[in-house]
Amino acid sequence: MIKLTRLNGKPFIINAIYIETIESFPDTTITLTNNRKYVVREKEEEVIQLVEKFYQSVNLLGRQQLEDNEDEE
């Protein structure tokens, strides 16, 4: 689960496993696998980092792979 903020400032928590796409239109829009869309205040890069940390915390993303991605940036 990751904590995000709606455009109106209200925080909410979303299950990162169900995220299908993250796009900037320029607002960051998250589309879930059930086609629900959420527009959030966080930048696209922030959401990606939160998702990667979540995956790592539940052992879906190994530590080495996460470190390799940080080195590329």
C-alpha positions, -999 to 999 in steps of 0.1 A, spaced: 0 0 0 12 35 -8 0 68 6 -9 95 -20 -27 129 -21 -57 138 -42 -56 172 -59 -80 186 -32 -53 177 -5 -71 147 9 -47 118 15 -56 82 6 -40 48 4 -39 27 -27 -27 -9 -33 3 -6 -56 -1 -41 -69 -32 -30 -89 -15 0 -106 -14 -6 -144 -1 28 -156 12 61 -142 10 91 -166 14 129 -164 -12 149 -183 4 173 -166 -13 161 -134 -2 126 -124 -29 101 -133 -28 65 -120 -49 39 -138 -56 6 -119 -62 -28 -135 -99 -23 -130 -97 9 -151 -104 32 -122 -83 64 -124 -69 86 -97 -53 120 -101 -27 128 -75 -5 157 -64 27 137 -64 49 138 -94 52 107 -116 87 100 -104 76 101 -67 48 76 -73 73 53 -91 97 54 -62 68 47 -37 57 17 -58 93 4 -60 97 7 -22 64 -11 -17 74 -39 -40 107 -42 -22 90 -43 12 68 -73 1 98 -89 -16 84 -86 -52 114 -65 -62 148 -76 -51 173 -51 -35 198 -55 -63 173 -46 -90 162 -15 -70 199 -4 -66 205 -9 -104 175 13 -112 188 41 -89 223 39 -106 207 45 -140 191 77 -129 
